[in-house]
Amino acid sequence: MCPRCRVGEVLAILRLPHTWTNASGGRVRGVSDVLLCARCDADDPVIRHFPARGTVRPPDADRLARDLLRWIDQARPPKPDENALKTEAEAWHRGDL
């Protein structure tokens, strides 16, 4: 189940390493998952390769490989939700977590 829509089927997961600078100026390393969801990403060309039976026909394998490589090249880690982070930090300070 897709964590974004809570309905769609996750067809692929790409783990992307990334770094950011914390408030102290130190570099922090992390890994983010980028998901390909049958519902959320229905317009992505990769989705057309996954018919209801969940398989890819051999003649379509080269095109699928090209589309997956394009998807990988364009994938970016999700941006943090500053409001959610602030809310969670406030809850932690209150002792609610």
C-alpha positions in Angstrom: 0.0 0.0 0.0 1.3 3.4 -0.9 2.0 5.7 2.1 0.9 8.8 0.0 -2.6 7.7 -1.1 -3.1 4.7 1.2 -4.8 3.0 -1.7 -2.4 2.4 -4.6 0.1 -0.4 -5.2 3.8 0.4 -4.9 5.5 -0.8 -8.1 9.0 0.3 -7.4 11.1 1.8 -4.6 14.3 3.8 -5.2 16.6 4.5 -2.2 18.4 7.8 -2.7 21.3 8.9 -0.5 21.3 12.6 0.3 22.8 15.2 2.7 21.8 18.4 4.3 23.3 20.9 6.7 21.8 21.0 10.2 21.4 24.1 12.4 24.9 23.7 13.7 26.4 23.8 10.2 27.2 20.0 10.3 26.6 17.8 7.3 24.0 15.1 7.9 23.7 12.0 5.7 20.4 10.3 5.0 18.6 8.0 2.7 15.1 8.7 1.3 12.8 6.3 -0.5 11.1 7.4 -3.7 8.1 5.4 -4.5 6.4 4.6 -7.8 2.7 4.2 -7.1 0.2 2.8 -9.6 -2.3 5.4 -8.5 -0.3 8.5 -7.5 2.0 8.2 -10.5 -0.6 6.9 -13.0 0.6 9.4 -15.6 4.2 8.2 -15.5 5.2 6.2 -18.6 6.6 3.4 -16.5 3.1 2.5 -15.2 1.9 1.4 -18.6 4.3 -1.5 -18.4 2.5 -3.1 -15.5 -0.8 -4.6 -16.7 -3.3 -6.1 -14.2 -1.5 -9.4 -14.3 1.6 -7.8 -12.9 4.0 -9.0 -15.6 5.9 -7.4 -18.4 6.0 -9.1 -21.8 9.4 -9.8 -23.2 9.0 -7.5 -26.2 8.3 -4.6 -23.8 11.4 -5.2 -21.6 13.7 -2.7 -23.5 11.1 0.1 -23.3 10.5 -0.6 -19.6 14.2 -0.5 -19.0 14.5 2.9 -20.7 11.5 4.3 -18.8 12.8 3.0 -15.5 16.2 4.7 -16.2 14.4 7.9 -17.0 12.4 7.6 -13.8 15.5 7.0 -11.8 17.3 10.0 -13.4 14.4 12.3 -12.5 13.8 10.9 -9.0 14.5 13.3 -6.1 14.2 12.8 -2.3 11.0 14.2 -1.0 11.3 17.6 0.6 10.7 17.7 4.4 7.4 19.0 5.5 8.5 21.9 7.7 5.1 22.2 9.4 5.0 18.5 10.3 8.5 18.7 11.6 7.6 21.8 13.8 4.5 20.1 15.1 6.5 16.9 16.0 9.2 19.0 17.7 6.6 20.9 19.8 5.0 17.6 20.8 8.3 16.2 21.8 9.1 19.3 23.9 5.7 18.9 25.6 6.5 15.3 26.3 3.6 14.0 24.1 5.9 11.7 22.1 
